[in-house]
């Protein structure tokens, strides 16, 4: 298909994708009806407690850290609780500003939802709301802009103050709605706590992730098993992403790894989840140099300890890019359908490079094209090896790590 025709096709499909289907329109009227039901306010809390609700995966939870820190600084005597998915709870384990981490299998965020009835999200909402009533909160902040389910739970729990973005199905359950603004996710999160913190300028944002001595020791021991000393020069590649439309070609990663290993005089370390080992083995099978593979063997803190040691971390748009930025390590992120304005690694642009295609249908913000053929979505595969090599060399040079 010609490029112009492909752009027109994909734009039309993306518009259709973002148009609410009939079941979502029906849900909208159902939720409006729920809002009319009188809800008994919970008993007054014995001390101030603020609940932060974030159902997403690792990257999005990492990007809430500046808001959490700013909130705790403004309200040092308040208890800050976070309600997150079990898949991202480890992100907050080292964040001392969080007093309690609660976990929940949020509907719509579970990888395998087979056997779940259409009523189960609403049944779970009632159950969760009853449990939160026992804790007793003054305020709830719905950190994901479109998370109507979290807003519904806060409403059913009788939490007096409910703050979030005034999006379609979230707005009815808020009494402190905030108009959405198209900006970086870190700044979006900070706006939601401004009623306590006041406005925070971008240059004042505190986006750092702590690395413990135990995590540093784990990394040293693992690298030693790979025959590497604690002083070895490392470059990390995280080739995986949550969806195929974000992934680059395996052969290209192999060429990038071999070239940078030679040019930067470093050892390549591959990271990822256990489910990504097959992809990483395919990459390393095309390589001439010998990498170290840490995929499937690191918790979030250990991964932070590894990235803090690296010359740079490169890969597609994913949570590990945000973790690398949080330990002040340069990044090179390959962006396909997602919007870099919202999700670029935080930091100076001469140390955090964003590479995109110039195809006219991106960013479509569609992360799951289902069974549509990959050749119709070439945005990330149009990125050339040369651009990745050049950006990585520049990022390492700008950080004075080379």
N, C-alpha and C positions, 0 to 999 in steps of 0.2 A: 504494500500500500504506500502511495506517495506520502511524503512527510506532512504536507498541508492537509491532505484528506485525513490523515491519522490524528492530527491535532483537533480537527473539527469533530471527528468521531469521539475522541476521548473527552473533549469538553462537554459534549452532549451527554455522554455516559456519566460523567462526574456530576453534572447538574441533576440528572435523574437519581443518582445515588444519594445526593444530599437532600432530595425532596422527600419529606416524610411519607412513608407508605401508609396505607389505610389503617393498619393495626396501630400505628403510632398516633394517628389522628383520633382513633377511638380511645386510646389510652389518655390522650390529652383531655377529652371530655370526662372520662372516668376520674382523673385526678382533680379536675375542677369540682366534681361532685364530692370527692373525699374532703376537699378543703372546706366545704360547707358544713361538715359534721363537727359539732362542738367537741373540743378536746380539753380534757381536764388538765389544768396546769400541774406540773409536778410540785412536790413539796420543796420549800426553799432549801437550797444547799447549805450545808454546815460551814462551807468555805468556798471561795470562788474557784470554779472549775470551768475550763474552756475545752471543748471537744473539736478537734480538727478531723474532718472526714476526707480521706483520699483513697479511692479504690484502685488506683492505677498500679502500673508495674514500676520497676526500679528507677528508670530515668525521671519520670514525673515526680516520684517521691523525693528523689535527690533535689529537684528544683524547688521544693518547698522549704528546704533548710534555712535560707535567709529569712523567710517569713517567720519560721519557728523561733529563730534566734532573736529577731526583732521583737516578737511578741513577749518572749520571756524577759527580755531586757526592760520592756515597758511595764510588765506585770510580774515582777519577781516573786511575789507571794502567792500568785495564782497557780493552781495545778493545771498543767498542760497535758491533755490526753490526746493520743492519735488513734483513730480507727482506720486501719489499713488492711489490705489483703495479706494473708500469710506469706504470699510470694514476694512481698517487699518489706516485711517486718524487719529483716536483718539490716536494711538501710538505716534504720533509726536506732539500732542497738548502741552505737557509740555517740549518739547525740544527747548530751547530758541535759539539754534544755527540755527534753520530753520526760515527763514524770511517769507516764504509763503508756504502754503500747498495747492496744486491743486489736485482735485480728478477727477477720470475718471473710467468708467466701462470698464476696459480692456477686450478685447476679449480673450476668453479662460480661464478667471478667474471668470466669473459670474456663480453662482451655477445653475441658470435656464436660459439656452440659447435657449429655444424653441422660434420659430418664427424668429430667426436670419438667414438671408440668407448667402450663402457662400461668397457673395461679401461684406457683411457688415464690416468685419475687415478692408478692404481696403478703403471703403468709410469713415469709422471712422478715419482712418489714415490721409486721406486728410483733413478732417475737423479739426482734432486736430492740424495738422501741420500748417494750416492757422491761428488758434488761437495762437499758440506759436510764430509765426512770429511777431504778434503784440506786444508781450512782449519783444522780442529781447534778445537772450542769446549769450554769448561768447562761452560757452561750455555745453555739455550734457554728463552725465555719465550714461551708461546703466548698472545698478547694478546687474540685473539677468543675469547670463552668457549666457543663450540660448534665450534671449528675442529679437528675430529678429524684432518683431513688434515695440518695442520701438526704436530700432536702425533705422528702416525705417522712423518712424515719425521724429526723430531728423534730418535725412538726408533730408526729404521733407520740413522740416521747414527752411532749409538753415543754420542751426547752424554750425559755422565754425569749432569748435573742437568737435569731437565725440569720446568718450573714452569708451571702453568695452572689453570684452573677445573675442578673435578671434575664436569663434565657428562657425559652419557650415554656417548658414544663417545670422549671425550677422556681421561677418567679412567684407562683401562687403560694408557696410554702415559706417564703421569706418575709420577715418584717424589717430587714435592712438590705434591700436589693441594691446592687451596684451595677451601673451600666457597663457592659463589656467594652474593652478597648483592645484593638489589634496590636499587641506588643509582646515582648519576650515573656515566656511563662514565669520566670522569676519575678518580673515586675507585676504580672497579673496576680501572683500569689501575695505579694507585698501589699497590693491595693486592698486586698480583703481584710487585712489587719490594721489598716490605717486609722480606724476609729480609736485604737489604743496606742499606736506607735507614732502617728503622724506620717507625713510623706517622707520617703527615704529616696534620696537621689541615687542614680545608678552607680556613681563612683563611691558611694558609701555602703554598697551591698557587701555583706559578709558571707561569701560563698566559699567555704572551706570544709574539708572532711578530715576528721582526726584519724591518725594512724597509730595504733597501739604498739607497744614493744613486742607483744606476743605475735601480732601480725607481721611485724618486721622480721622477727626470728623465724617464723614460718617460711617467709619468702627466701631468707638466706639458706635455710635447710633444703628447700625445694630446688633452688638453683644449684646448690652443691651436688645434689643428686644428678643434675644435668651436666656436672663437670664445670660449673661456673663459679667464680669467686664472688665475694660481696662487692668487689670493685668492678665487675664486668660491665661493659657497655651494652645496654639492652635497648631494643626497639620493639614495642608491643603492637601486634596486629590482632584486632578483634573482628573477624570477618562476618560473624553472624548478625542476624537481625530477626525481629519477630515475624517477618513476612517476606515472601520471596521477592516482592516488588522492590524491596530495599537492598537486595543482595547483589554483589558484584560477581564477576566470573572467577572461578577458582584458578584457572590458568593465569589470569592477570595478577591475582594475589601472589602466586608463586614467582612471577617475574619481578614484581615489586619487591618481594622479600629478598630474593637473591641479589638484586641490584643494590638495595639499600644496605644489606649486610656488608657488601664489598665497599661501597662508597663511604659509609659512615663508620666502618670498622667496628661492627657491632654484631651481637647475636640476636636473632629474631625470636621472640617469645609469642606463641599463639595463645590467646585466651578465649573462653567461651563456656557455654554450659555443656553438660554431659551429652545432651542430645545433638550437639554440634560437632562431636568428635569425628563423625563420618565425613563431614564437609572438610574439616581441617586435615584429616588424613589424605583426602583427595588433593588438597593444596600441596601438602608436603611431598606427595608422591611425584609432583612435577618439579620440585626444587633440586638444585645442585648443592646448596649449602645445608648444614645440619641445624635445624631450629630446636628450640625447647618448647614442648607442648604442656601447657598448664590447664587446658580446657577440662572442665568438670571437676577440678580439684581445689577450687578457691571459693571461700565465702566472700561477702562483699568487702569486709575489712581487709582480708588478705589480698584481694584484688587491688584495693587502694594502696596497700603497702608495696605491691609490685609496680603499679603505675607511677608511684612517687619516685621510683628508682630509674624510670625509663627516659630515654632521650625524647621520645614522643610516643603517642598512641594513635594509631590510624585504623579506620574502619568505616562502615556505613553508619548512618544516623541511628544511634541506639543509646541505651542507658550508660554503658561503659565509657562513652565519649564524655558524658557529663561527670562521671566519677573522676576521669583523668583531669578534667578542668578543675575539679574541686580539690585536687592535690597539687595544683599548679604545674601540671605537666602539659606541654604543647600537644595539640591534637590536629588531625586532618580528618575531617568528616565528609563522607560522600552522601549527598542528599538526593533522593529521588522524589517521591510524592509529598513528603512532609514540607512544612514551611520553615525555612531557616530563621526567618524573623522571629518566630516563636520558640524554636527548639535548637538553635545553634548553641554549641558549647559556650559557656559564659567566660568572657575574658577578652583581652586585647586581640584584635583581628590579625596582628602580625605574628601571633603565637597560636591562634586557633583558626585554621583555614577551613573554609567551606567550599566544596567543589560541587557544582551542579551542571546539568545539561541546560542548553538554551532552548530546548523544545518548548513550543508555545502553550502546551497544556499543563505544565507544572507551575506551581505546586497544586495538584488536584486535591490533595488531602484525603485521598482514598487509599487506605492501607491494605485493603483486602478486595482484590478484584475477582475472587472466587475462581471459576474455571476459565476465565478469559485468558487467551493465549499470551504468554509472556512477551512474544515479539511485538505485541501491540502496545507494550509499556516499556520502551527502551530507555527511559530517562536516566537511570543510574548506569546502565550498560554503555551509554554513549560517552561516559567519562573515560578519558584515555589514560594509559599508563604514565605517559610523560607528565600529565598534569599532577598526578598523585606524587610522582617522584619529586617534581619541582617544589610542590607545596611542602612536602616533608622536609626537604633540605632547607627551605626558607624558615620553616617553623623552628627547626633545631638550631639554626644559626641565630635567629632572633632571640632565642632564650639563653644563648651563651652556653648551651650544653654540648655543642659539637666540638 
